[in-house]
Amino acid sequence: MWGKTQAMIPYAIFLFALLVLGYVAGSLTTLADAFPSRYVQHAYRAFNALALRHAYAENPYTSNLWVPARTPQRGVTVYDAERAYTGPTLYATGQGAKAILIDMGGRTLHEWKRPFHDIWDESAAVRNPVPERQIHFRKVLALPNGDLLAIYAGIGDTPWGYGMVKLDWDSNVIWKNLDTFHHDFAVADDGRIYGLTHHFRMRPVKGQGHLKPPLLEDFLVVLSPEGRTLQKISLLDAVQRSRYSRKLWRILHFSLWDPLHTNDVDVLDRKEAAALRPKVPIAAPGQVLLSFRELDGGTIALFDVEKEEIVWALTGSWRSQHDPDILPNGNILIFDNLGDFGSRNASRVIEVDPATGGIVWSYSGAPGHKLFSYWRGVQQRLPNGNTLITESNGARLLEVTPGGDIVWEFINPIRGKDGAVVPVVVSGTRLNPNATVGELRAVLSPSSLPVEISSAKPRIHRPYYRLR
């Protein structure tokens, strides 16, 4: 027996040597980008994508739609009615394709809900959608008449943009556009909708040899008010032919397959353009403010839709940012996901002077209320000067004063996995009840009933909004 074992040792050593040589050869060909390294890389990425899709299907709690619960508290935990901007709040979470309207006490006023598989058909760009529990509303917007615009996203899929839908008050479908809309959209004064889609690009990017196809290519898409596609522009090509194309060279290696990762679009109206123009003279109504997460670590830019041209761009101390908004004073409010990572391991909301790139105001959390969201994140400057913040990874919404005091906080009450995990909050917007009309306004009315909060602090009894 020992003799046979001894005879096998040289063969084992030979096979081991072959494996080592194969590994070394594969590494060298990959580094040199020589044949067949591209095929190996594509196969590896495809295998990882399939494995991830299978893992999320087996256990959705492992996806980034769910995060560990930071606190056992649920619902509204802080409400200072004297300083908060009172009004209904619309939000969406990682727990499915639904949008929820709540009052200042966290009580549900209304829900819009429409599963993606209900509206999927052969016109969809996504041929094989993931299971429904991996699909959620990524962005929602309540219209004055009670209709809802929403985009679907599928976690564990690429492209992950699944489409846009317009629902009525009862969640009936008014129209749908099943192109790969993702992240964000904006509605212009004329009713046209500006959104983002992405598709795999199989052809090279001229002059950018480090961008190897296949890679994700972002497009700006203009829709009619009825959801019909009017215009579609490659943002990758727009960046490449702009004077900012050098920024394409400053992309982290692991992001080269998704070199822009455009995550925000806002259309400038006359007031916004007028506010921005003293600091960015080229600003004009109808231009689009874009956010590129990966480009040079985080770039915001103005895009001229008619010329299909990037006319202005700015980078700064922010990193992996989301949701730049133009303020009435001409500054830009940004959710800075990782810009404060080194010093405090935290995210921050910053107000930036676009003329200098300097930060004139910031909020990065408070004692016992850490602010950190690796993914996503939204903010809204309210009419009273406060800021509503959507901390996605914290699964909460919070309203802070200019001085940083928290005057309202809402923590997603849904739990999973025996209370250990909570769905992320992906978007949050405070509505002005005095500016809404139609059905949306009809269901909202002041009440003198008390607000119940879930913290251990004394309950604050203030007016809130509820269904008639």
CORFEN-V194947 format. One record per residue. RES is the residue in one small letter. PSI is psi as a letter, one per 20 degrees, with the letter a starting at -180 (999 if undefined). Layout:
BEGIN
[[RES/PSI] [RES/PSI]]
END
This chain:
BEGIN
[[m/g] [w/h] [g/g] [k/h] [t/g] [q/h] [a/h] [m/i] [i/g] [p/h] [y/h] [a/g] [i/g] [f/g] [l/g] [f/g] [a/h] [l/g] [l/g] [v/g] [l/h] [g/g] [y/g] [v/g] [a/g] [g/g] [s/g] [l/g] [t/h] [t/g] [l/h] [a/i] [d/l] [a/r] [f/p] [p/k] [s/h] [r/g] [y/h] [v/g] [q/g] [h/g] [a/h] [y/g] [r/h] [a/g] [f/g] [n/g] [a/g] [l/g] [a/g] [l/g] [r/g] [h/g] [a/g] [y/h] [a/h] [e/h] [n/n] [p/i] [y/i] [t/i] [s/r] [n/j] [l/i] [w/q] [v/q] [p/p] [a/p] [r/i] [t/q] [p/i] [q/q] [r/q] [g/b] [v/p] [t/i] [v/p] [y/o] [d/n] [a/h] [e/h] [r/i] [a/q] [y/o] [t/p] [g/r] [p/q] [t/p] [l/p] [y/r] [a/q] [t/r] [g/i] [q/m] [g/r] [a/m] [k/q] [a/p] [i/p] [l/p] [i/q] [d/a] [m/i] [g/j] [g/j] [r/p] [t/p] [l/h] [h/q] [e/q] [w/p] [k/p] [r/o] [p/q] [f/h] [h/i] [d/h] [i/i] [w/p] [d/a] [e/i] [s/i] [a/p] [a/h] [v/o] [r/h] [n/m] [p/q] [v/r] [p/q] [e/h] [r/i] [q/j] [i/p] [h/r] [f/p] [r/h] [k/p] [v/q] [l/o] [a/p] [l/q] [p/h] [n/j] [g/i] [d/r] [l/p] [l/p] [a/q] [i/q] [y/q] [a/q] [g/o] [i/p] [g/j] [d/q] [t/p] [p/q] [w/i] [g/p] [y/i] [g/r] [m/q] [v/q] [k/p] [l/q] [d/a] [w/h] [d/j] [s/j] [n/q] [v/p] [i/g] [w/r] [k/q] [n/o] [l/k] [d/r] [t/l] [f/p] [h/q] [h/f] [d/r] [f/r] [a/q] [v/p] [a/r] [d/h] [d/j] [g/i] [r/q] [i/p] [y/o] [g/r] [l/p] [t/r] [h/q] [h/q] [f/p] [r/p] [m/i] [r/q] [p/q] [v/o] [k/p] [g/i] [q/m] [g/i] [h/i] [l/n] [k/p] [p/q] [p/q] [l/q] [l/p] [e/p] [d/q] [f/q] [l/p] [v/p] [v/p] [l/q] [s/r] [p/h] [e/j] [g/j] [r/p] [t/p] [l/h] [q/q] [k/p] [i/p] [s/o] [l/h] [l/g] [d/h] [a/g] [v/g] [q/h] [r/j] [s/r] [r/i] [y/j] [s/h] [r/h] [k/h] [l/i] [w/i] [r/m] [i/p] [l/q] [h/g] [f/i] [s/j] [l/h] [w/i] [d/m] [p/h] [l/g] [h/m] [t/p] [n/j] [d/q] [v/p] [d/p] [v/p] [l/p] [d/a] [r/g] [k/g] [e/g] [a/g] [a/h] [a/h] [l/h] [r/h] [p/h] [k/h] [v/n] [p/h] [i/i] [a/p] [a/q] [p/q] [g/i] [q/r] [v/p] [l/p] [l/q] [s/p] [f/o] [r/g] [e/h] [l/o] [d/k] [g/i] [g/o] [t/p] [i/q] [a/q] [l/p] [f/p] [d/o] [v/g] [e/g] [k/i] [e/l] [e/p] [i/o] [v/i] [w/q] [a/q] [l/p] [t/r] [g/b] [s/i] [w/q] [r/p] [s/l] [q/r] [h/q] [d/l] [p/p] [d/p] [i/p] [l/r] [p/h] [n/j] [g/i] [n/r] [i/p] [l/p] [i/p] [f/o] [d/o] [n/g] [l/j] [g/h] [d/j] [f/g] [g/h] [s/h] [r/j] [n/l] [a/q] [s/r] [r/q] [v/p] [i/q] [e/p] [v/p] [d/o] [p/i] [a/h] [t/i] [g/j] [g/q] [i/p] [v/i] [w/q] [s/q] [y/p] [s/k] [g/r] [a/r] [p/p] [g/i] [h/m] [k/q] [l/o] [f/p] [s/o] [y/g] [w/q] [r/a] [g/p] [v/q] [q/r] [q/p] [r/p] [l/r] [p/h] [n/j] [g/i] [n/r] [t/p] [l/p] [i/p] [t/o] [e/n] [s/g] [n/i] [g/i] [a/l] [r/r] [l/q] [l/q] [e/p] [v/q] [t/r] [p/h] [g/i] [g/j] [d/p] [i/o] [v/i] [w/p] [e/p] [f/p] [i/p] [n/p] [p/i] [i/p] [r/q] [g/r] [k/l] [d/k] [g/j] [a/h] [v/q] [v/q] [p/q] [v/q] [v/o] [v/h] [s/q] [g/p] [t/p] [r/p] [l/q] [n/o] [p/h] [n/i] [a/i] [t/q] [v/r] [g/b] [e/h] [l/g] [r/h] [a/h] [v/i] [l/p] [s/q] [p/q] [s/q] [s/j] [l/q] [p/q] [v/p] [e/p] [i/q] [s/j] [s/r] [a/i] [k/r] [p/q] [r/q] [i/o] [h/o] [r/r] [p/q] [y/r] [y/p] [r/r] [l/q] [r/999]]
END
